[in-house]
Amino acid sequence: MERTVCGVTVRGVDVDAATRCAHYGEAWDVVAIRAACCDTYYPCHACHDAVADHGHTVLARESFDDPGVLCGACGDTLTVHEYAACDDACPACGHAFNPGCTRHWERYFAPRD
């Protein structure tokens, strides 16, 4: 399934208007992350696995200054560095992000320095 969220195409399973999906549907699950392998945003790694026809590749450190995270609440895009420093809330709109996502850093991004 594809859905346009704030002008950005997000692919996944049952993606709603704020990037929540069949796997993560709480109020704070409003982040979509760009997969390096296909330059496409997904709400989670499970959505990528379900709808992509290839393996998932994490964003490399060289890409940490490029847009890589979408806030589904306001449509702001963040670099990986901005996302890492945001303290679990969108810096543009203040909407809470799921604090558990940082425990899964390695599913989406190369290891930090």
TAMO-V618319 format. One record per helix or strand of 3 or more residues. SS is the DSSP state (H for helix, E for strand). FROM is the first residue (numbers start at 1). TO is the last residue. Records with the same first field share a line. If there is no record, write none. Layout:
SS = FROM-TO / FROM-TO
This chain:
E = 2-5 / 8-11 / 31-35 / 40-42 / 67-71 / 77-79
H = 45-51 / 61-63 / 80-84 / 99-108
